[in-house]
Amino acid sequence: MTKVSEIKTTNTEAEGTMEETKPLFPGRAFISTVLDALDNKETMTGKMTGRYIQRATMAGILVGVFFTAFWVMTGACSQGDHALIVTGKVLAGIIFGWALVLIYYTNSELLTTNMMVVSVGAYHKRIGLLQSLKLLGLCLFGNLLGALIVAAILRFSTVISGTSYQVMLAAANTKLAYLNSFSGIGDLFVRAIFCNFCINIAMLMVYNGKLSNDFTKCTIMVVAVLVFSFCGFEHSIADSAMFLILGLHGTINAWKAVLVILVAIFGNLVGGGILIGLNFATMNDERGITKDLEHQ
């Protein structure tokens, strides 16, 4: 009976310590949710690799379809005055934002959000370097496969044609032009950082346990995508989908497109993996603080 009482007392003290630190570490729910998600991803990449790639492929398809809709809307408004052009960019960004919503609610796997998940897991020593690279590599493969499927289907349609095709091609040439100088590459890298910062600050809000309303979650995700698309930030998977669509039309330098994607991936990794993932993992690490409070 004495041992049972001691155990109950210890558990009570631990719960009390957790409550004491709760105001100091409001991101506890976020970290816990991300680590649980990481465990599921590791299981899938280890024992259900094919299904994991399927989920990543679906994310690529969603990005490809909704990014196509983005350019169709942008193209439709590109021939008007300045006000119509700006309105078109806003509407296109809102449309594209629903890709992230659908990826989240269908449990699909997107590279840019997994960068944040892996960073949190690495900090808490729940995943090693090789497993991290495997998880991200399989996700990238699936995302690109999904985008390629969309690009291949679009090749046999006129969805991307006329003004939609022209604005997409102009945007692609702008991205390729970043490679012409070191300052341009730096510009591309910074835009990629801010892009995944936007994406993952939204996912942080969704994962933190404070939002129970689906409408609010959807709004946050849509606004995050609207911000990065309106500002011209660079998303590695969206850019890949665009290059694949144009590439199958024979109008893109493939090697330059690959270099743009590589720079965007590293920038996305900094924005989502470091500024959000690693930053919030360290910010909400209560392990040392909890021990100090227990000894007081």
N, C-alpha and C positions, 0 to 999 in steps of 0.2 A: 504494500500500500504506500509505503514511503517513497519508493522509486517512482510509482505512478504519479504521486503528488509533485515530486521534483520535476518530472517531465511536463506536467501541466503548467507548473510555475514557469519553467523555462520557455514553453510555447507562449504563455501569456506575456512574458517579458519581451520576447521577440516581436510579438504582434504590437506591443506597446511602442517598441523602438521603431517599427515600420510606420506606425501612425505619426510618431514624432518627426520622422524624416519626410513624410508625405508632402507637406507644404514646400519643402526644400527641393524635392525631386518630382515635380508633376508629370515628368515624362516617363514614369515607371511603366504605365500601361502601354505606352508606345514601344518601349524596349521589349517588354514581354511579348507583345503581339508580333513584333518583327522577328524575334527569336523563334517563336512558335512557327511562323511562316517559313523561316529558314529550315527548321527541322523537316517540314513537309517537302520542301524543295530538295533537300539532300536525299530524302527517301526516294523521291521520284527519279532523280538523276542517277541513283544507284540501282534501284530495283525495277523502275518503270520508265526507263530512258525514252522509249518510243512515245509514251503518253506525254511525257514532259515536253518532247519536241513538238508533239501535236498542239499542246497548249501554247507553246512559243510561236508555232506557225499561225495559229488563230490570231494571236496578237499582231503578227505581221500583216495578216489579211485585213484586220480591222484598221490598222494604221494606213495601209495602202488604199483601202476603199474611201475612208474619210478624208485622207489627204488629197485624193482625187476630187472629192466633192469640194474641198477647200479651193482648188485651182479652178474648178468649174464656176464657182461663185465669184472668185476674184476676176476671172476672165469675163464673166457676164457684166460686171460693173466697171471694167477697165476702160470702156469707151466713153464714159460719162464725164461730168465735171469733177473737180477735186472732192466735193462733198460726197458724190456717189462712189468714187473710188475708195474713200475712207470708210464709208458705210459698208461697202463690199468686203473690205478687209476685216471689219468687226464681225460681220455675219459669217464670213468664212472661218474666222477663228472660233466662233461659238459652235459652228458645225463640227469642226475638227476636234473640239474639246470633248465631244461625246465619244470619241474613240477611246480616250482614257477611262471614261465612265464604264463603257462596255467591257474593256479589258479587265477592269477591277471586278465587276459583277459576274463575269464569266470565268473568273479565276484563270485567265490567260497569263502568259509569262512574257513580260516586256523587259528588255535588257536594261533600260535606263532606271527603272524602279528596282530591279535586282541588284544594281550597283550599290544602292543604299542598304539593302538587306544584307548583302555580303559584307559590307564594311562594318556594320553593327555586329554581325556574327564573328568577324575576325577580331574585333576589339575584345569581345567577351570570350575569345578562344573556343568558339563553338564550331569553327570551320577553318581548315588549313589553306595554305596557298594553292596547292594543286587542286583541291576540291573546289575552291573558289573559281579558279580558272576553268575547270570543267563545267561548273554550273553556268558561268557567264558565257563560255564558248558554245555550249549546247543551245543556250537561249538565243545567242546571236545567230547561230545557224538556222534555228527555227523561224526567227523574225525575218531573216533574209529570204528564206524559202517561202514564207507567206507573202512577202512583198513581191517576190518573183511570180508567184501564181497570179496575183492581181495584175501585174504588168503584162504577163503573157495573155491573159483574157482580154485586157484592154487593147492589145495589139490588133485584135480582130473586130474592134468596134470604132465608132467615131465619137466616143465620149470625150476623149481628149483630142480636140481639133479646133481649128479657128483661133479665136482669142484665148481660149483656155490653154491651148498648146503654146501659143506665143508667150504668154505671161509665165508659164512654167519653164519654158526654154530660157527666157530672160533671167529668171531667178537662178536657174542652174548655172548659167554663164557667170553670174555674179559670184556664186559660190566657188566656181573654178578659178575665178580671177584672184581670189584670196591667196592662191599659191604663187602668184607672181612676185611676191616680196615677203621679207621676214615680218614686216609690219602687218601685212595682210594675213599671214598665217597666225600671228598673234591675235588679230581681230577675230578670226574664225574660232580660235581656241577660247577666247573670252566669251564669245557669243554662245559657245557650247556649254561653258561653265554655267552661265546664267540660265540657259534653257533647262538643264537638269536640276538646278536649284529650284526653279519654279515648279517643276513636276513633283519633286520630292518634298517640298514644303507643303504641297497639297496632300500628298500621301501621308505625311506626318500628322496632319490634322485629321485625316480619315482614320488613321491607326491609333490615335491617342486615347480613345475610349470616351472622350467628352462629347462626341457627336453621335446622337442616336437617330437623328432625322435623316432619311435618305435624300431628301430634297436638298438639304444643306450640304451633304457630302458631294452630291452631283454638281451643285453650284460651285463649290470650291475647286473641284477638278476641272470643270469647264473654264472657269476664270483663269486658272493657272495656265492652261493651254492657250487661251486667248491672249494672255500677256506675252508669252514667249513667241507666238506666231505673229502678233502685231508688231513686236519690236524687232523681228528678224533674227531671233536667237536660233541656234542650230541644234537640231535633234538628229542624232546619228541614224536612227531607224527610219524616220520620216524622209530624211535626205536620201537614204538608200532606196526607198520606194520610188522617189522622184527620179533618181538616176536610172533605176531599172526600167521604169516606164519609158523614159526618153531614150535609153540605150537600145531598147528593142525597136525603136523607130530609127536607130542608126545616127543619132544626132549628138552623141556625147563621147568625149575622150575617156575611155574606160579607166586608164591608169591614173589620170588626174582625179577622176571621181573616187577611186579607191583611196587616194591620199587625203582627199577632203573628209571622207568617212573616218579614216584613222585618226585624224586630228580631232574630229568631232567626238569620237569615242573617248579619247583621253580627256577632252574638255568636259564631257558629260560625267566621266568618272570623278573628276575633281568636284564638280558641282553637286552631284548626288551622293557620291561616296565619301567625300571629305567634308564639304561644307554642311551637309545634312547628316549623313550616316555617322561618320567618325566624330563630328562635332557634338551631336546630340547624345552619342553613346558615352563620351567622356563627361559631358555636362550633367548627365543623369546617372553617373556611376556612384552609387551610394555605399559601395562595399566597405571602403575605409572609414567613412563617416559613421556607418552603422556600428562598426566595431568600437569606435571611440565612444559613442553614446552608450553602448552596452556596459562599458567600464566605468561610466560616471556614477 
